[in-house]
Amino acid sequence: MMRNNRRFFLLFLGLCLLLTPAVPLQAADVALPSIDLNFGSSSEPQDIALSLQILALLTVLSLAPAFMILATSFTRIIVVLSFLRNALATQQMPPNQVLVGLALFLTFFTMTPVWNEVYQNALEPYFAGEMVQQEAITNAVTPIRAFMLRQTRDKDLALFVSFSDMDQPGSQDDLPMTVIIPAYAISELKTAFQIGFMLYLPFIVIDMVVASVLMSMGMMMLPPMMISLPFKLILFILLDGWNLVVETLLSTFA
């Protein structure tokens, strides 16, 4: 258990360090970092190189939220959960914090095999000094590319390839990440909207039935949503809706 926690703690930090030009660290000799902000001139090239490394690390950390949203399963999960809340017409219930938290933990669950592969094949050997930086970056990107390509439609990949200046790739292994990530993002959005449409159908039927009954009874001024909401909640609870929705989402990543 502690080993898994250590893996998750070092995962994002390690990915950021891989993208900065640093010397491989020895696992047994890692010291606590110190921060000292000074402005002045220096005649030592090492000082300038260290400053550039810190600047590159801060830049990579600023892009971490975008990577978390567009290069993982988070996009599909949060869009489907938002569709579900709108279909139930429960306004802000569950609140945004709950939906985002649930989406984050479901993302961690679905991405754990990929992140474990990144840690074992790239970060752990790099921290142990058994692998150079460029090789570690390649090994870290490989499982992430494989995950995204499994979920990306060929049509979306062809769209970005056609609008880029690159030569026609011989296989998916020749595609750069600048093509894979946006193609993966729009594929995830399309899949999420398809699942959201299927979620809407039973609740629309309930709204139509309730509206027809109220109209036949002459209750024109009574909002149908007020009456249909309890029936939606009862149906959702009886069918164990959260279990079904989460099971459906997880099965799409299998």
Backbone hydrogen bonds, N-H to C=O, Kabsch-Sander energy under -0.5 kcal/mol:
donor,donor_aa,acceptor,acceptor_aa,energy
5,N,1,M,-2.1
6,R,2,M,-2.2
7,R,3,R,-1.9
8,F,4,N,-2.2
9,F,5,N,-2.1
10,L,6,R,-2.1
11,L,7,R,-1.3
12,F,8,F,-0.7
13,L,9,F,-0.6
14,G,10,L,-2.7
15,L,11,L,-2.3
16,C,12,F,-2.0
17,L,13,L,-2.3
18,L,14,G,-2.2
19,L,15,L,-0.8
19,L,16,C,-0.6
20,T,17,L,-1.4
22,A,20,T,-2.0
29,D,26,Q,-1.4
30,V,27,A,-0.6
31,A,29,D,-0.5
38,N,36,D,-0.8
47,D,44,E,-0.8
48,I,44,E,-1.1
49,A,45,P,-2.4
50,L,46,Q,-2.2
51,S,47,D,-1.9
52,L,48,I,-2.2
53,Q,49,A,-2.0
54,I,50,L,-2.1
55,L,51,S,-2.3
56,A,52,L,-2.4
57,L,53,Q,-2.3
58,L,54,I,-2.4
59,T,55,L,-1.9
60,V,56,A,-2.3
61,L,57,L,-2.3
62,S,58,L,-1.7
63,L,59,T,-0.9
63,L,60,V,-0.6
64,A,61,L,-1.0
67,F,63,L,-2.1
68,M,64,A,-2.6
69,I,65,P,-1.9
70,L,66,A,-2.7
71,A,67,F,-2.0
75,T,69,I,-0.9
75,T,72,T,-0.5
77,I,73,S,-1.8
78,I,74,F,-2.7
79,V,75,T,-2.0
80,V,76,R,-2.1
81,L,77,I,-2.3
82,S,78,I,-1.9
83,F,79,V,-2.3
84,L,80,V,-2.3
85,R,81,L,-2.0
86,N,82,S,-2.1
87,A,83,F,-2.5
88,L,84,L,-2.1
89,A,85,R,-1.0
90,T,85,R,-1.3
93,M,90,T,-1.2
99,L,95,P,-2.0
100,V,96,N,-2.9
101,G,97,Q,-2.2
102,L,98,V,-2.7
103,A,99,L,-2.6
104,L,100,V,-2.4
105,F,101,G,-2.2
106,L,102,L,-2.4
107,T,103,A,-2.0
108,F,104,L,-2.5
109,F,105,F,-2.1
110,T,106,L,-2.5
111,M,107,T,-2.3
112,T,108,F,-0.9
115,W,111,M,-2.7
116,N,112,T,-2.7
117,E,113,P,-1.7
118,V,114,V,-2.1
119,Y,115,W,-2.5
120,Q,116,N,-2.6
121,N,117,E,-2.4
122,A,118,V,-1.7
123,L,118,V,-1.7
124,E,119,Y,-3.1
126,Y,122,A,-1.9
127,F,123,L,-2.9
128,A,124,E,-1.6
129,G,126,Y,-1.2
130,E,125,P,-2.6
131,M,125,P,-0.7
136,A,132,V,-2.0
137,I,133,Q,-2.3
138,T,134,Q,-2.0
139,N,135,E,-2.3
140,A,136,A,-2.0
141,V,137,I,-2.2
142,T,138,T,-1.7
144,I,140,A,-0.7
145,R,141,V,-2.8
146,A,142,T,-2.2
147,F,143,P,-2.1
148,M,144,I,-2.3
149,L,145,R,-2.7
150,R,146,A,-1.6
151,Q,147,F,-0.9
151,Q,148,M,-0.6
152,T,148,M,-0.7
157,L,153,R,-1.8
158,A,154,D,-2.7
159,L,155,K,-1.6
160,F,156,D,-1.5
161,V,157,L,-2.1
162,S,158,A,-2.2
163,F,159,L,-1.2
164,S,160,F,-0.6
164,S,161,V,-0.7
174,D,171,S,-1.4
175,L,172,Q,-1.4
179,V,176,P,-1.2
180,I,176,P,-1.9
181,I,177,M,-2.4
183,A,179,V,-1.5
184,Y,180,I,-2.8
185,A,181,I,-2.2
186,I,182,P,-2.1
187,S,183,A,-1.7
188,E,184,Y,-2.3
189,L,185,A,-2.1
190,K,186,I,-2.1
191,T,187,S,-2.3
192,A,188,E,-2.6
193,F,189,L,-2.3
194,Q,190,K,-2.0
195,I,191,T,-2.2
196,G,192,A,-2.5
197,F,193,F,-2.2
198,M,194,Q,-1.7
199,L,195,I,-1.7
200,Y,196,G,-1.8
201,L,197,F,-1.3
203,F,199,L,-0.7
204,I,200,Y,-2.3
205,V,201,L,-2.0
206,I,202,P,-1.6
207,D,203,F,-2.1
208,M,204,I,-2.4
209,V,205,V,-2.4
210,V,206,I,-2.6
211,A,207,D,-2.5
212,S,208,M,-2.3
213,V,209,V,-2.2
214,L,210,V,-2.5
215,M,211,A,-2.1
216,S,212,S,-2.2
217,M,213,V,-1.5
218,G,215,M,-1.1
219,M,214,L,-2.4
220,M,218,G,-1.6
222,L,219,M,-0.5
226,M,223,P,-0.8
227,I,223,P,-0.8
227,I,224,P,-0.5
228,S,224,P,-2.7
229,L,225,M,-1.7
231,F,227,I,-0.8
232,K,228,S,-2.4
233,L,229,L,-2.4
234,I,230,P,-2.5
235,L,231,F,-2.5
236,F,232,K,-2.6
237,I,233,L,-2.4
238,L,234,I,-2.8
239,L,235,L,-2.0
240,D,237,I,-1.4
241,G,236,F,-2.9
244,L,240,D,-1.9
245,V,241,G,-2.8
246,V,242,W,-2.4
247,E,243,N,-2.4
248,T,244,L,-2.3
249,L,245,V,-2.4
250,L,246,V,-2.7
251,S,247,E,-2.2
252,T,248,T,-1.3
253,F,249,L,-0.6
253,F,250,L,-0.9
254,A,251,S,-0.9
